[in-house]
Amino acid sequence: TSSKDVSQLQGARLPRRPRNEVYVSASYLWWKRLRTVVEAKFVNAREELNFGGPNFDIEDYSFANIAAEYEVNPHFSIFGRIDNITNEHYSEVFGFPALGRAAYGGVKLRF
């Protein structure tokens, strides 16, 4: 994704908008029962508004997530995922840090 605004002066950046943002995802179904997913995101630095002072940049960041789901039978599956597997420390908005590495898991019942 690329953000450009024709009403802005040439070369001026929109506040809190990265110049570039890249998201990729791949999913694969193994043996008709196990699905795995890998995804990654990269976000360029963004200019943060500092009311009453000079503006500053929030650093660029990247992270990756993995997930898997195993279908035991048509009515029952087990799943798990790990977000931010590299434990990247970043903020999408200044002053509000994103979560570090996190793991989730559970079961799904279908009726």
CYANA upper distance limits for C-alpha pairs under 8 A (distance plus 0.5 A):
  1 THR  CA     20 ASN  CA      6.32
  1 THR  CA     21 GLU  CA      5.87
  1 THR  CA     22 VAL  CA      7.09
  2 SER  CA     18 PRO  CA      8.40
  2 SER  CA     19 ARG  CA      6.36
  2 SER  CA     20 ASN  CA      5.55
  2 SER  CA     21 GLU  CA      7.41
  3 SER  CA     17 ARG  CA      7.61
  3 SER  CA     18 PRO  CA      7.70
  3 SER  CA     19 ARG  CA      6.30
  3 SER  CA     20 ASN  CA      7.61
  4 LYS  CA     14 LEU  CA      8.47
  4 LYS  CA     19 ARG  CA      8.49
  5 ASP  CA     14 LEU  CA      8.19
  8 GLN  CA     12 ALA  CA      6.70
  8 GLN  CA     13 ARG  CA      8.29
  8 GLN  CA     14 LEU  CA      8.39
 13 ARG  CA     17 ARG  CA      8.08
 13 ARG  CA     19 ARG  CA      8.24
 13 ARG  CA     47 GLU  CA      7.77
 14 LEU  CA     47 GLU  CA      7.92
 15 PRO  CA     46 ARG  CA      7.44
 15 PRO  CA     47 GLU  CA      5.73
 15 PRO  CA     48 GLU  CA      6.30
 15 PRO  CA     49 LEU  CA      6.92
 16 ARG  CA     46 ARG  CA      5.61
 16 ARG  CA     47 GLU  CA      5.84
 16 ARG  CA     48 GLU  CA      5.94
 16 ARG  CA     49 LEU  CA      8.16
 16 ARG  CA     93 VAL  CA      8.24
 17 ARG  CA     46 ARG  CA      6.00
 17 ARG  CA     47 GLU  CA      7.60
 18 PRO  CA     43 VAL  CA      6.90
 18 PRO  CA     44 ASN  CA      5.64
 18 PRO  CA     45 ALA  CA      6.24
 18 PRO  CA     46 ARG  CA      5.22
 18 PRO  CA     47 GLU  CA      8.25
 19 ARG  CA     44 ASN  CA      6.58
 19 ARG  CA     45 ALA  CA      7.97
 19 ARG  CA     46 ARG  CA      7.81
 20 ASN  CA     43 VAL  CA      6.73
 20 ASN  CA     44 ASN  CA      6.02
 21 GLU  CA     41 LYS  CA      7.88
 21 GLU  CA     42 PHE  CA      6.19
 21 GLU  CA     43 VAL  CA      4.98
 21 GLU  CA     44 ASN  CA      6.79
 22 VAL  CA     41 LYS  CA      6.08
 22 VAL  CA     42 PHE  CA      5.64
 22 VAL  CA     43 VAL  CA      7.04
 23 TYR  CA     39 GLU  CA      7.89
 23 TYR  CA     40 ALA  CA      6.30
 23 TYR  CA     41 LYS  CA      4.90
 23 TYR  CA     42 PHE  CA      7.06
 24 VAL  CA     39 GLU  CA      6.10
 24 VAL  CA     40 ALA  CA      5.95
 24 VAL  CA     41 LYS  CA      7.03
 25 SER  CA     37 VAL  CA      7.66
 25 SER  CA     38 VAL  CA      6.24
 25 SER  CA     39 GLU  CA      4.62
 25 SER  CA     40 ALA  CA      6.99
 26 ALA  CA     37 VAL  CA      6.18
 26 ALA  CA     38 VAL  CA      5.89
 26 ALA  CA     39 GLU  CA      6.84
 27 SER  CA     35 ARG  CA      7.46
 27 SER  CA     36 THR  CA      6.12
 27 SER  CA     37 VAL  CA      4.85
 27 SER  CA     38 VAL  CA      7.04
 28 TYR  CA     35 ARG  CA      6.11
 28 TYR  CA     36 THR  CA      5.94
 28 TYR  CA     37 VAL  CA      7.12
 29 LEU  CA     33 ARG  CA      7.50
 29 LEU  CA     34 LEU  CA      6.23
 29 LEU  CA     35 ARG  CA      4.88
 29 LEU  CA     36 THR  CA      7.10
 30 TRP  CA     34 LEU  CA      5.54
 30 TRP  CA     35 ARG  CA      6.57
 30 TRP  CA     36 THR  CA      8.41
 33 ARG  CA     69 GLU  CA      8.46
 33 ARG  CA     70 TYR  CA      6.04
 33 ARG  CA     71 GLU  CA      5.45
 33 ARG  CA     72 VAL  CA      7.79
 34 LEU  CA     68 ALA  CA      7.49
 34 LEU  CA     69 GLU  CA      6.19
 34 LEU  CA     70 TYR  CA      4.93
 34 LEU  CA     71 GLU  CA      6.93
 35 ARG  CA     68 ALA  CA      6.00
 35 ARG  CA     69 GLU  CA      5.78
 35 ARG  CA     70 TYR  CA      7.02
 36 THR  CA     66 ILE  CA      7.97
 36 THR  CA     67 ALA  CA      6.19
 36 THR  CA     68 ALA  CA      4.83
 36 THR  CA     69 GLU  CA      7.14
 37 VAL  CA     66 ILE  CA      6.11
 37 VAL  CA     67 ALA  CA      5.55
 37 VAL  CA     68 ALA  CA      6.74
 38 VAL  CA     64 ALA  CA      7.79
 38 VAL  CA     65 ASN  CA      6.37
 38 VAL  CA     66 ILE  CA      5.10
 38 VAL  CA     67 ALA  CA      7.12
 39 GLU  CA     64 ALA  CA      6.09
 39 GLU  CA     65 ASN  CA      5.80
 39 GLU  CA     66 ILE  CA      7.00
 40 ALA  CA     62 SER  CA      7.73
 40 ALA  CA     63 PHE  CA      6.16
 40 ALA  CA     64 ALA  CA      4.67
 40 ALA  CA     65 ASN  CA      6.85
 41 LYS  CA     62 SER  CA      5.89
 41 LYS  CA     63 PHE  CA      6.09
 41 LYS  CA     64 ALA  CA      7.03
 42 PHE  CA     60 ASP  CA      8.06
 42 PHE  CA     61 TYR  CA      6.35
 42 PHE  CA     62 SER  CA      4.69
 42 PHE  CA     63 PHE  CA      7.31
 43 VAL  CA     60 ASP  CA      5.99
 43 VAL  CA     61 TYR  CA      5.97
 43 VAL  CA     62 SER  CA      6.77
 44 ASN  CA     59 GLU  CA      7.82
 44 ASN  CA     60 ASP  CA      4.90
 44 ASN  CA     61 TYR  CA      7.27
 45 ALA  CA     57 ASP  CA      6.67
 45 ALA  CA     58 ILE  CA      5.96
 45 ALA  CA     59 GLU  CA      5.16
 45 ALA  CA     60 ASP  CA      4.52
 45 ALA  CA     61 TYR  CA      8.07
 46 ARG  CA     57 ASP  CA      5.89
 46 ARG  CA     58 ILE  CA      5.75
 46 ARG  CA     59 GLU  CA      7.42
 46 ARG  CA     60 ASP  CA      7.78
 47 GLU  CA     55 ASN  CA      7.22
 47 GLU  CA     56 PHE  CA      6.16
 47 GLU  CA     57 ASP  CA      4.89
 47 GLU  CA     58 ILE  CA      6.74
 48 GLU  CA     55 ASN  CA      6.28
 48 GLU  CA     56 PHE  CA      5.91
 48 GLU  CA     57 ASP  CA      6.16
 48 GLU  CA     58 ILE  CA      6.94
 48 GLU  CA     94 PHE  CA      7.82
 49 LEU  CA     54 PRO  CA      8.22
 49 LEU  CA     55 ASN  CA      5.45
 49 LEU  CA     56 PHE  CA      7.42
 50 ASN  CA     54 PRO  CA      6.36
 50 ASN  CA     55 ASN  CA      5.42
 50 ASN  CA     56 PHE  CA      7.69
 51 PHE  CA     55 ASN  CA      8.34
 58 ILE  CA     91 SER  CA      7.97
 58 ILE  CA     92 GLU  CA      8.46
 58 ILE  CA     93 VAL  CA      8.35
 58 ILE  CA     94 PHE  CA      7.31
 59 GLU  CA     90 TYR  CA      8.15
 61 TYR  CA     88 GLU  CA      8.16
 61 TYR  CA     90 TYR  CA      6.84
 62 SER  CA     88 GLU  CA      7.80
 63 PHE  CA     84 ASN  CA      5.83
 63 PHE  CA     85 ILE  CA      7.74
 63 PHE  CA     86 THR  CA      7.19
 63 PHE  CA     87 ASN  CA      8.37
 63 PHE  CA     88 GLU  CA      6.87
 64 ALA  CA     83 ASP  CA      7.28
 64 ALA  CA     84 ASN  CA      5.74
 64 ALA  CA     85 ILE  CA      6.39
 64 ALA  CA     86 THR  CA      7.49
 65 ASN  CA     81 ARG  CA      7.88
 65 ASN  CA     82 ILE  CA      6.23
 65 ASN  CA     83 ASP  CA      4.94
 65 ASN  CA     84 ASN  CA      5.89
 65 ASN  CA     85 ILE  CA      6.40
 66 ILE  CA     81 ARG  CA      6.12
 66 ILE  CA     82 ILE  CA      5.93
 66 ILE  CA     83 ASP  CA      7.09
 66 ILE  CA     85 ILE  CA      8.07
 67 ALA  CA     79 PHE  CA      8.06
 67 ALA  CA     80 GLY  CA      6.22
 67 ALA  CA     81 ARG  CA      4.46
 67 ALA  CA     82 ILE  CA      6.83
 68 ALA  CA     79 PHE  CA      6.18
 68 ALA  CA     80 GLY  CA      6.07
 68 ALA  CA     81 ARG  CA      6.81
 69 GLU  CA     77 SER  CA      7.26
 69 GLU  CA     78 ILE  CA      6.15
 69 GLU  CA     79 PHE  CA      4.63
 69 GLU  CA     80 GLY  CA      7.00
 70 TYR  CA     77 SER  CA      5.97
 70 TYR  CA     78 ILE  CA      5.79
 70 TYR  CA     79 PHE  CA      6.79
 71 GLU  CA     76 PHE  CA      6.71
 71 GLU  CA     77 SER  CA      4.67
 71 GLU  CA     78 ILE  CA      7.03
 72 VAL  CA     76 PHE  CA      6.16
 72 VAL  CA     77 SER  CA      5.74
 72 VAL  CA     78 ILE  CA      7.87
 73 ASN  CA     77 SER  CA      7.37
 74 PRO  CA    110 ARG  CA      7.99
 75 HIS  CA    108 LYS  CA      8.35
 75 HIS  CA    109 LEU  CA      6.05
 75 HIS  CA    110 ARG  CA      5.04
 75 HIS  CA    111 PHE  CA      6.88
 76 PHE  CA    107 VAL  CA      7.67
 76 PHE  CA    108 LYS  CA      6.17
 76 PHE  CA    109 LEU  CA      5.32
 76 PHE  CA    110 ARG  CA      6.84
 77 SER  CA    107 VAL  CA      6.15
 77 SER  CA    108 LYS  CA      5.67
 77 SER  CA    109 LEU  CA      7.31
 78 ILE  CA    105 GLY  CA      8.15
 78 ILE  CA    106 GLY  CA      6.44
 78 ILE  CA    107 VAL  CA      4.95
 78 ILE  CA    108 LYS  CA      6.85
 79 PHE  CA    105 GLY  CA      5.97
 79 PHE  CA    106 GLY  CA      5.98
 79 PHE  CA    107 VAL  CA      6.53
 79 PHE  CA    108 LYS  CA      8.22
 80 GLY  CA    103 ALA  CA      7.88
 80 GLY  CA    104 TYR  CA      6.00
 80 GLY  CA    105 GLY  CA      4.46
 80 GLY  CA    106 GLY  CA      6.96
 81 ARG  CA    103 ALA  CA      6.25
 81 ARG  CA    104 TYR  CA      5.84
 81 ARG  CA    105 GLY  CA      6.86
 82 ILE  CA    101 ARG  CA      7.53
 82 ILE  CA    102 ALA  CA      6.17
 82 ILE  CA    103 ALA  CA      4.90
 82 ILE  CA    104 TYR  CA      6.96
 83 ASP  CA    101 ARG  CA      6.21
 83 ASP  CA    102 ALA  CA      5.78
 83 ASP  CA    103 ALA  CA      6.88
 84 ASN  CA     88 GLU  CA      6.96
 84 ASN  CA    100 GLY  CA      6.83
 84 ASN  CA    101 ARG  CA      5.28
 84 ASN  CA    102 ALA  CA      7.32
 85 ILE  CA    101 ARG  CA      6.06
 85 ILE  CA    102 ALA  CA      8.24
 86 THR  CA    101 ARG  CA      7.49
 87 ASN  CA    100 GLY  CA      5.49
 87 ASN  CA    101 ARG  CA      5.15
 88 GLU  CA    100 GLY  CA      6.87
 88 GLU  CA    101 ARG  CA      8.13
 89 HIS  CA     97 PRO  CA      7.85
 89 HIS  CA     98 ALA  CA      7.57
 89 HIS  CA     99 LEU  CA      8.32
 89 HIS  CA    100 GLY  CA      6.90
 90 TYR  CA     97 PRO  CA      6.36
 90 TYR  CA     98 ALA  CA      6.41
 91 SER  CA     95 GLY  CA      7.68
 91 SER  CA     96 PHE  CA      6.37
 91 SER  CA     97 PRO  CA      4.85
 91 SER  CA     98 ALA  CA      5.85
 92 GLU  CA     96 PHE  CA      7.73
 92 GLU  CA     97 PRO  CA      7.63
 92 GLU  CA     98 ALA  CA      7.43
 93 VAL  CA     97 PRO  CA      7.96
